[in-house]
Amino acid sequence: MARPHKVYIYLLWLNSVAFIRGSYKFNSLKCFFYSPEWGKMNLCEIKAIDRKHNMMNIEGILNQTITEIEINFKMLKRESGGWHPFMYDITMDVCKFFKNRRSFFIPNLIYSFLKPFTNFNHTCPYPAGSVLQLWNWTPNENGVLAVFPVDHGQYALHTTWFIKKVPVLKIDGSVLFFK
């Protein structure tokens, strides 16, 4: 049987996590190919929706066919002293991910928020001339909080994309989650 003080602490934690509400605003977005031989960024922008919300648009075009690709993504939180690792630092094979998304639990959760807004949705190969897009993406606040119960603050997602183990693309962004 649970001790009363443990139940009380659990209920306080559950109450603080379950009822976090607020708004978000993307603070920064940076996209670049390390080498123009692989591709170029046509668009990498944050657009305002209203005073408390905005959306993200990213578009790149591939100059070469891609048959193997990996992505490393790191989540960070800004605290006193700068940015610190937060929750995840994962590297995954994108081709394997799209063959069986259910075997990649956390990446699949993250992808579920992006899927309706992107054409990056199939396994390899990605032919030269392909335009890869993330259009008008704005996260579903309640959906994100249901899966990732986070407190108010500033968070970042840093991604590095590798082709044949060589870094070719970097997309970094941050978001402010506030009351």
Biotite code that builds the C-alpha atoms (Angstrom):
import biotite.structure as struc

atoms = struc.array([
    struc.Atom([0.000, 0.000, 0.000], chain_id="A", res_id=1, res_name="MET", atom_name="CA", element="C"),
    struc.Atom([1.312, 3.483, -0.880], chain_id="A", res_id=2, res_name="ALA", atom_name="CA", element="C"),
    struc.Atom([2.224, 5.758, 1.951], chain_id="A", res_id=3, res_name="ARG", atom_name="CA", element="C"),
    struc.Atom([0.038, 8.866, 2.272], chain_id="A", res_id=4, res_name="PRO", atom_name="CA", element="C"),
    struc.Atom([2.915, 11.330, 1.799], chain_id="A", res_id=5, res_name="HIS", atom_name="CA", element="C"),
    struc.Atom([4.013, 9.579, -1.429], chain_id="A", res_id=6, res_name="LYS", atom_name="CA", element="C"),
    struc.Atom([0.464, 9.692, -2.784], chain_id="A", res_id=7, res_name="VAL", atom_name="CA", element="C"),
    struc.Atom([0.245, 13.388, -1.903], chain_id="A", res_id=8, res_name="TYR", atom_name="CA", element="C"),
    struc.Atom([3.559, 14.166, -3.674], chain_id="A", res_id=9, res_name="ILE", atom_name="CA", element="C"),
    struc.Atom([2.434, 12.178, -6.723], chain_id="A", res_id=10, res_name="TYR", atom_name="CA", element="C"),
    struc.Atom([-0.885, 14.065, -6.859], chain_id="A", res_id=11, res_name="LEU", atom_name="CA", element="C"),
    struc.Atom([0.922, 17.409, -6.636], chain_id="A", res_id=12, res_name="LEU", atom_name="CA", element="C"),
    struc.Atom([3.252, 16.409, -9.486], chain_id="A", res_id=13, res_name="TRP", atom_name="CA", element="C"),
    struc.Atom([0.355, 15.110, -11.580], chain_id="A", res_id=14, res_name="LEU", atom_name="CA", element="C"),
    struc.Atom([-1.592, 18.321, -10.962], chain_id="A", res_id=15, res_name="ASN", atom_name="CA", element="C"),
    struc.Atom([1.350, 20.501, -11.982], chain_id="A", res_id=16, res_name="SER", atom_name="CA", element="C"),
    struc.Atom([2.032, 18.492, -15.163], chain_id="A", res_id=17, res_name="VAL", atom_name="CA", element="C"),
    struc.Atom([-1.548, 17.829, -16.223], chain_id="A", res_id=18, res_name="ALA", atom_name="CA", element="C"),
    struc.Atom([-2.672, 21.442, -16.074], chain_id="A", res_id=19, res_name="PHE", atom_name="CA", element="C"),
    struc.Atom([0.241, 23.252, -17.663], chain_id="A", res_id=20, res_name="ILE", atom_name="CA", element="C"),
    struc.Atom([-1.222, 25.561, -20.268], chain_id="A", res_id=21, res_name="ARG", atom_name="CA", element="C"),
    struc.Atom([0.256, 28.370, -22.219], chain_id="A", res_id=22, res_name="GLY", atom_name="CA", element="C"),
    struc.Atom([1.300, 29.593, -25.587], chain_id="A", res_id=23, res_name="SER", atom_name="CA", element="C"),
    struc.Atom([4.390, 29.055, -27.660], chain_id="A", res_id=24, res_name="TYR", atom_name="CA", element="C"),
    struc.Atom([6.407, 31.132, -30.045], chain_id="A", res_id=25, res_name="LYS", atom_name="CA", element="C"),
    struc.Atom([9.266, 29.977, -32.261], chain_id="A", res_id=26, res_name="PHE", atom_name="CA", element="C"),
    struc.Atom([12.311, 32.113, -31.428], chain_id="A", res_id=27, res_name="ASN", atom_name="CA", element="C"),
    struc.Atom([14.858, 31.039, -33.989], chain_id="A", res_id=28, res_name="SER", atom_name="CA", element="C"),
    struc.Atom([15.336, 28.836, -37.012], chain_id="A", res_id=29, res_name="LEU", atom_name="CA", element="C"),
    struc.Atom([18.585, 28.183, -38.876], chain_id="A", res_id=30, res_name="LYS", atom_name="CA", element="C"),
    struc.Atom([18.967, 25.847, -41.843], chain_id="A", res_id=31, res_name="CYS", atom_name="CA", element="C"),
    struc.Atom([21.995, 25.214, -44.020], chain_id="A", res_id=32, res_name="PHE", atom_name="CA", element="C"),
    struc.Atom([23.669, 22.592, -46.158], chain_id="A", res_id=33, res_name="PHE", atom_name="CA", element="C"),
    struc.Atom([27.326, 22.078, -45.276], chain_id="A", res_id=34, res_name="TYR", atom_name="CA", element="C"),
    struc.Atom([28.100, 21.522, -48.947], chain_id="A", res_id=35, res_name="SER", atom_name="CA", element="C"),
    struc.Atom([26.138, 22.882, -51.919], chain_id="A", res_id=36, res_name="PRO", atom_name="CA", element="C"),
    struc.Atom([26.854, 19.699, -53.864], chain_id="A", res_id=37, res_name="GLU", atom_name="CA", element="C"),
    struc.Atom([24.163, 17.932, -51.800], chain_id="A", res_id=38, res_name="TRP", atom_name="CA", element="C"),
    struc.Atom([21.462, 20.567, -52.019], chain_id="A", res_id=39, res_name="GLY", atom_name="CA", element="C"),
    struc.Atom([20.298, 24.050, -51.156], chain_id="A", res_id=40, res_name="LYS", atom_name="CA", element="C"),
    struc.Atom([17.759, 25.666, -48.873], chain_id="A", res_id=41, res_name="MET", atom_name="CA", element="C"),
    struc.Atom([15.049, 27.566, -50.731], chain_id="A", res_id=42, res_name="ASN", atom_name="CA", element="C"),
    struc.Atom([13.233, 28.652, -47.588], chain_id="A", res_id=43, res_name="LEU", atom_name="CA", element="C"),
    struc.Atom([13.881, 28.611, -43.856], chain_id="A", res_id=44, res_name="CYS", atom_name="CA", element="C"),
    struc.Atom([11.550, 31.019, -42.069], chain_id="A", res_id=45, res_name="GLU", atom_name="CA", element="C"),
    struc.Atom([9.261, 31.696, -39.168], chain_id="A", res_id=46, res_name="ILE", atom_name="CA", element="C"),
    struc.Atom([6.003, 33.489, -40.012], chain_id="A", res_id=47, res_name="LYS", atom_name="CA", element="C"),
    struc.Atom([3.713, 35.233, -37.518], chain_id="A", res_id=48, res_name="ALA", atom_name="CA", element="C"),
    struc.Atom([0.161, 33.978, -37.005], chain_id="A", res_id=49, res_name="ILE", atom_name="CA", element="C"),
    struc.Atom([-0.723, 36.356, -34.162], chain_id="A", res_id=50, res_name="ASP", atom_name="CA", element="C"),
    struc.Atom([1.045, 37.956, -31.210], chain_id="A", res_id=51, res_name="ARG", atom_name="CA", element="C"),
    struc.Atom([1.451, 34.665, -29.357], chain_id="A", res_id=52, res_name="LYS", atom_name="CA", element="C"),
    struc.Atom([1.820, 32.119, -32.174], chain_id="A", res_id=53, res_name="HIS", atom_name="CA", element="C"),
    struc.Atom([3.829, 31.643, -35.325], chain_id="A", res_id=54, res_name="ASN", atom_name="CA", element="C"),
    struc.Atom([4.596, 28.908, -37.825], chain_id="A", res_id=55, res_name="MET", atom_name="CA", element="C"),
    struc.Atom([7.608, 27.450, -39.556], chain_id="A", res_id=56, res_name="MET", atom_name="CA", element="C"),
    struc.Atom([8.338, 26.899, -43.267], chain_id="A", res_id=57, res_name="ASN", atom_name="CA", element="C"),
    struc.Atom([11.343, 24.921, -44.501], chain_id="A", res_id=58, res_name="ILE", atom_name="CA", element="C"),
    struc.Atom([12.054, 23.920, -48.095], chain_id="A", res_id=59, res_name="GLU", atom_name="CA", element="C"),
    struc.Atom([15.171, 22.362, -49.570], chain_id="A", res_id=60, res_name="GLY", atom_name="CA", element="C"),
    struc.Atom([16.049, 20.832, -52.903], chain_id="A", res_id=61, res_name="ILE", atom_name="CA", element="C"),
    struc.Atom([18.377, 17.849, -53.348], chain_id="A", res_id=62, res_name="LEU", atom_name="CA", element="C"),
    struc.Atom([21.161, 18.017, -55.917], chain_id="A", res_id=63, res_name="ASN", atom_name="CA", element="C"),
    struc.Atom([22.075, 14.327, -55.592], chain_id="A", res_id=64, res_name="GLN", atom_name="CA", element="C"),
    struc.Atom([20.109, 11.122, -55.068], chain_id="A", res_id=65, res_name="THR", atom_name="CA", element="C"),
    struc.Atom([20.153, 9.976, -51.456], chain_id="A", res_id=66, res_name="ILE", atom_name="CA", element="C"),
    struc.Atom([20.108, 6.251, -50.709], chain_id="A", res_id=67, res_name="THR", atom_name="CA", element="C"),
    struc.Atom([21.143, 6.329, -47.060], chain_id="A", res_id=68, res_name="GLU", atom_name="CA", element="C"),
    struc.Atom([20.451, 9.065, -44.533], chain_id="A", res_id=69, res_name="ILE", atom_name="CA", element="C"),
    struc.Atom([20.676, 9.403, -40.767], chain_id="A", res_id=70, res_name="GLU", atom_name="CA", element="C"),
    struc.Atom([19.471, 12.155, -38.482], chain_id="A", res_id=71, res_name="ILE", atom_name="CA", element="C"),
    struc.Atom([20.690, 13.119, -35.042], chain_id="A", res_id=72, res_name="ASN", atom_name="CA", element="C"),
    struc.Atom([18.327, 15.222, -32.998], chain_id="A", res_id=73, res_name="PHE", atom_name="CA", element="C"),
    struc.Atom([18.952, 16.741, -29.608], chain_id="A", res_id=74, res_name="LYS", atom_name="CA", element="C"),
    struc.Atom([16.462, 18.441, -27.379], chain_id="A", res_id=75, res_name="MET", atom_name="CA", element="C"),
    struc.Atom([17.818, 21.200, -25.162], chain_id="A", res_id=76, res_name="LEU", atom_name="CA", element="C"),
    struc.Atom([16.402, 23.497, -22.494], chain_id="A", res_id=77, res_name="LYS", atom_name="CA", element="C"),
    struc.Atom([17.666, 26.951, -21.657], chain_id="A", res_id=78, res_name="ARG", atom_name="CA", element="C"),
    struc.Atom([18.398, 27.322, -17.973], chain_id="A", res_id=79, res_name="GLU", atom_name="CA", element="C"),
    struc.Atom([20.784, 29.388, -15.932], chain_id="A", res_id=80, res_name="SER", atom_name="CA", element="C"),
    struc.Atom([24.192, 29.005, -17.498], chain_id="A", res_id=81, res_name="GLY", atom_name="CA", element="C"),
    struc.Atom([22.925, 28.417, -21.038], chain_id="A", res_id=82, res_name="GLY", atom_name="CA", element="C"),
    struc.Atom([21.554, 25.474, -23.015], chain_id="A", res_id=83, res_name="TRP", atom_name="CA", element="C"),
    struc.Atom([21.507, 22.050, -21.352], chain_id="A", res_id=84, res_name="HIS", atom_name="CA", element="C"),
    struc.Atom([20.569, 18.589, -22.696], chain_id="A", res_id=85, res_name="PRO", atom_name="CA", element="C"),
    struc.Atom([16.897, 17.823, -22.137], chain_id="A", res_id=86, res_name="PHE", atom_name="CA", element="C"),
    struc.Atom([15.157, 14.480, -22.615], chain_id="A", res_id=87, res_name="MET", atom_name="CA", element="C"),
    struc.Atom([16.547, 13.157, -25.922], chain_id="A", res_id=88, res_name="TYR", atom_name="CA", element="C"),
    struc.Atom([19.707, 12.859, -27.996], chain_id="A", res_id=89, res_name="ASP", atom_name="CA", element="C"),
    struc.Atom([18.940, 10.238, -30.652], chain_id="A", res_id=90, res_name="ILE", atom_name="CA", element="C"),
    struc.Atom([20.543, 9.202, -33.943], chain_id="A", res_id=91, res_name="THR", atom_name="CA", element="C"),
    struc.Atom([18.443, 7.122, -36.297], chain_id="A", res_id=92, res_name="MET", atom_name="CA", element="C"),
    struc.Atom([18.493, 5.728, -39.814], chain_id="A", res_id=93, res_name="ASP", atom_name="CA", element="C"),
    struc.Atom([15.748, 7.568, -41.726], chain_id="A", res_id=94, res_name="VAL", atom_name="CA", element="C"),
    struc.Atom([15.355, 4.831, -44.362], chain_id="A", res_id=95, res_name="CYS", atom_name="CA", element="C"),
    struc.Atom([14.770, 2.183, -41.660], chain_id="A", res_id=96, res_name="LYS", atom_name="CA", element="C"),
    struc.Atom([12.411, 4.548, -39.834], chain_id="A", res_id=97, res_name="PHE", atom_name="CA", element="C"),
    struc.Atom([10.105, 4.883, -42.838], chain_id="A", res_id=98, res_name="PHE", atom_name="CA", element="C"),
    struc.Atom([10.167, 1.117, -43.436], chain_id="A", res_id=99, res_name="LYS", atom_name="CA", element="C"),
    struc.Atom([8.838, 0.462, -39.922], chain_id="A", res_id=100, res_name="ASN", atom_name="CA", element="C"),
    struc.Atom([7.969, 3.607, -37.970], chain_id="A", res_id=101, res_name="ARG", atom_name="CA", element="C"),
    struc.Atom([6.532, 1.686, -35.002], chain_id="A", res_id=102, res_name="ARG", atom_name="CA", element="C"),
    struc.Atom([9.971, 0.325, -34.103], chain_id="A", res_id=103, res_name="SER", atom_name="CA", element="C"),
    struc.Atom([11.176, 3.906, -33.386], chain_id="A", res_id=104, res_name="PHE", atom_name="CA", element="C"),
    struc.Atom([8.933, 5.037, -30.531], chain_id="A", res_id=105, res_name="PHE", atom_name="CA", element="C"),
    struc.Atom([10.203, 8.552, -29.701], chain_id="A", res_id=106, res_name="ILE", atom_name="CA", element="C"),
    struc.Atom([11.040, 9.580, -33.305], chain_id="A", res_id=107, res_name="PRO", atom_name="CA", element="C"),
    struc.Atom([7.595, 8.337, -34.347], chain_id="A", res_id=108, res_name="ASN", atom_name="CA", element="C"),
    struc.Atom([5.946, 10.491, -31.665], chain_id="A", res_id=109, res_name="LEU", atom_name="CA", element="C"),
    struc.Atom([7.838, 13.536, -32.886], chain_id="A", res_id=110, res_name="ILE", atom_name="CA", element="C"),
    struc.Atom([7.120, 12.707, -36.533], chain_id="A", res_id=111, res_name="TYR", atom_name="CA", element="C"),
    struc.Atom([3.392, 12.382, -35.790], chain_id="A", res_id=112, res_name="SER", atom_name="CA", element="C"),
    struc.Atom([3.313, 16.154, -35.134], chain_id="A", res_id=113, res_name="PHE", atom_name="CA", element="C"),
    struc.Atom([5.131, 16.900, -38.418], chain_id="A", res_id=114, res_name="LEU", atom_name="CA", element="C"),
    struc.Atom([3.499, 14.357, -40.747], chain_id="A", res_id=115, res_name="LYS", atom_name="CA", element="C"),
    struc.Atom([0.483, 16.447, -41.886], chain_id="A", res_id=116, res_name="PRO", atom_name="CA", element="C"),
    struc.Atom([2.788, 19.322, -42.864], chain_id="A", res_id=117, res_name="PHE", atom_name="CA", element="C"),
    struc.Atom([5.611, 17.576, -44.730], chain_id="A", res_id=118, res_name="THR", atom_name="CA", element="C"),
    struc.Atom([6.266, 15.635, -47.912], chain_id="A", res_id=119, res_name="ASN", atom_name="CA", element="C"),
    struc.Atom([9.264, 13.892, -46.267], chain_id="A", res_id=120, res_name="PHE", atom_name="CA", element="C"),
    struc.Atom([7.257, 10.713, -45.786], chain_id="A", res_id=121, res_name="ASN", atom_name="CA", element="C"),
    struc.Atom([8.725, 7.717, -47.616], chain_id="A", res_id=122, res_name="HIS", atom_name="CA", element="C"),
    struc.Atom([11.720, 5.461, -47.481], chain_id="A", res_id=123, res_name="THR", atom_name="CA", element="C"),
    struc.Atom([14.861, 5.813, -49.577], chain_id="A", res_id=124, res_name="CYS", atom_name="CA", element="C"),
    struc.Atom([15.859, 6.671, -52.228], chain_id="A", res_id=125, res_name="PRO", atom_name="CA", element="C"),
    struc.Atom([15.243, 10.415, -52.450], chain_id="A", res_id=126, res_name="TYR", atom_name="CA", element="C"),
    struc.Atom([16.079, 11.309, -56.081], chain_id="A", res_id=127, res_name="PRO", atom_name="CA", element="C"),
    struc.Atom([18.081, 14.339, -57.176], chain_id="A", res_id=128, res_name="ALA", atom_name="CA", element="C"),
    struc.Atom([15.758, 17.263, -57.816], chain_id="A", res_id=129, res_name="GLY", atom_name="CA", element="C"),
    struc.Atom([13.378, 16.295, -55.000], chain_id="A", res_id=130, res_name="SER", atom_name="CA", element="C"),
    struc.Atom([11.927, 19.219, -53.090], chain_id="A", res_id=131, res_name="VAL", atom_name="CA", element="C"),
    struc.Atom([11.554, 18.401, -49.388], chain_id="A", res_id=132, res_name="LEU", atom_name="CA", element="C"),
    struc.Atom([9.175, 20.614, -47.443], chain_id="A", res_id=133, res_name="GLN", atom_name="CA", element="C"),
    struc.Atom([7.765, 21.368, -44.024], chain_id="A", res_id=134, res_name="LEU", atom_name="CA", element="C"),
    struc.Atom([4.995, 23.908, -44.703], chain_id="A", res_id=135, res_name="TRP", atom_name="CA", element="C"),
    struc.Atom([2.945, 26.005, -42.280], chain_id="A", res_id=136, res_name="ASN", atom_name="CA", element="C"),
    struc.Atom([3.946, 23.852, -39.332], chain_id="A", res_id=137, res_name="TRP", atom_name="CA", element="C"),
    struc.Atom([2.619, 24.932, -36.017], chain_id="A", res_id=138, res_name="THR", atom_name="CA", element="C"),
    struc.Atom([2.538, 22.396, -33.200], chain_id="A", res_id=139, res_name="PRO", atom_name="CA", element="C"),
    struc.Atom([-0.715, 21.252, -31.648], chain_id="A", res_id=140, res_name="ASN", atom_name="CA", element="C"),
    struc.Atom([-0.120, 22.573, -28.126], chain_id="A", res_id=141, res_name="GLU", atom_name="CA", element="C"),
    struc.Atom([-2.472, 20.184, -26.334], chain_id="A", res_id=142, res_name="ASN", atom_name="CA", element="C"),
    struc.Atom([-1.158, 17.216, -28.314], chain_id="A", res_id=143, res_name="GLY", atom_name="CA", element="C"),
    struc.Atom([2.469, 18.069, -27.562], chain_id="A", res_id=144, res_name="VAL", atom_name="CA", element="C"),
    struc.Atom([1.753, 18.585, -23.859], chain_id="A", res_id=145, res_name="LEU", atom_name="CA", element="C"),
    struc.Atom([-0.133, 15.298, -23.663], chain_id="A", res_id=146, res_name="ALA", atom_name="CA", element="C"),
    struc.Atom([2.940, 13.417, -24.945], chain_id="A", res_id=147, res_name="VAL", atom_name="CA", element="C"),
    struc.Atom([5.769, 15.612, -23.610], chain_id="A", res_id=148, res_name="PHE", atom_name="CA", element="C"),
    struc.Atom([4.678, 17.166, -20.278], chain_id="A", res_id=149, res_name="PRO", atom_name="CA", element="C"),
    struc.Atom([7.102, 20.089, -20.121], chain_id="A", res_id=150, res_name="VAL", atom_name="CA", element="C"),
    struc.Atom([7.175, 23.185, -17.975], chain_id="A", res_id=151, res_name="ASP", atom_name="CA", element="C"),
    struc.Atom([7.223, 26.721, -19.299], chain_id="A", res_id=152, res_name="HIS", atom_name="CA", element="C"),
    struc.Atom([10.575, 27.836, -20.659], chain_id="A", res_id=153, res_name="GLY", atom_name="CA", element="C"),
    struc.Atom([12.723, 27.970, -23.749], chain_id="A", res_id=154, res_name="GLN", atom_name="CA", element="C"),
    struc.Atom([13.466, 24.729, -25.624], chain_id="A", res_id=155, res_name="TYR", atom_name="CA", element="C"),
    struc.Atom([15.552, 23.908, -28.686], chain_id="A", res_id=156, res_name="ALA", atom_name="CA", element="C"),
    struc.Atom([15.767, 21.103, -31.198], chain_id="A", res_id=157, res_name="LEU", atom_name="CA", element="C"),
    struc.Atom([19.094, 20.714, -33.000], chain_id="A", res_id=158, res_name="HIS", atom_name="CA", element="C"),
    struc.Atom([19.247, 18.339, -35.931], chain_id="A", res_id=159, res_name="THR", atom_name="CA", element="C"),
    struc.Atom([22.176, 17.177, -38.001], chain_id="A", res_id=160, res_name="THR", atom_name="CA", element="C"),
    struc.Atom([21.514, 15.125, -41.129], chain_id="A", res_id=161, res_name="TRP", atom_name="CA", element="C"),
    struc.Atom([24.163, 12.649, -42.337], chain_id="A", res_id=162, res_name="PHE", atom_name="CA", element="C"),
    struc.Atom([24.577, 11.038, -45.744], chain_id="A", res_id=163, res_name="ILE", atom_name="CA", element="C"),
    struc.Atom([27.009, 8.120, -45.730], chain_id="A", res_id=164, res_name="LYS", atom_name="CA", element="C"),
    struc.Atom([28.107, 9.181, -42.214], chain_id="A", res_id=165, res_name="LYS", atom_name="CA", element="C"),
    struc.Atom([29.088, 12.689, -43.412], chain_id="A", res_id=166, res_name="VAL", atom_name="CA", element="C"),
    struc.Atom([27.147, 15.694, -42.020], chain_id="A", res_id=167, res_name="PRO", atom_name="CA", element="C"),
    struc.Atom([25.359, 17.467, -44.889], chain_id="A", res_id=168, res_name="VAL", atom_name="CA", element="C"),
    struc.Atom([22.481, 19.458, -43.362], chain_id="A", res_id=169, res_name="LEU", atom_name="CA", element="C"),
    struc.Atom([21.846, 21.290, -40.104], chain_id="A", res_id=170, res_name="LYS", atom_name="CA", element="C"),
    struc.Atom([18.450, 22.547, -38.952], chain_id="A", res_id=171, res_name="ILE", atom_name="CA", element="C"),
    struc.Atom([18.280, 24.168, -35.521], chain_id="A", res_id=172, res_name="ASP", atom_name="CA", element="C"),
    struc.Atom([15.382, 25.956, -33.908], chain_id="A", res_id=173, res_name="GLY", atom_name="CA", element="C"),
    struc.Atom([14.074, 27.101, -30.573], chain_id="A", res_id=174, res_name="SER", atom_name="CA", element="C"),
    struc.Atom([10.650, 27.740, -29.109], chain_id="A", res_id=175, res_name="VAL", atom_name="CA", element="C"),
    struc.Atom([9.483, 29.718, -26.092], chain_id="A", res_id=176, res_name="LEU", atom_name="CA", element="C"),
    struc.Atom([6.655, 28.110, -24.138], chain_id="A", res_id=177, res_name="PHE", atom_name="CA", element="C"),
    struc.Atom([5.047, 30.699, -21.852], chain_id="A", res_id=178, res_name="PHE", atom_name="CA", element="C"),
    struc.Atom([1.945, 31.384, -19.755], chain_id="A", res_id=179, res_name="LYS", atom_name="CA", element="C"),
])
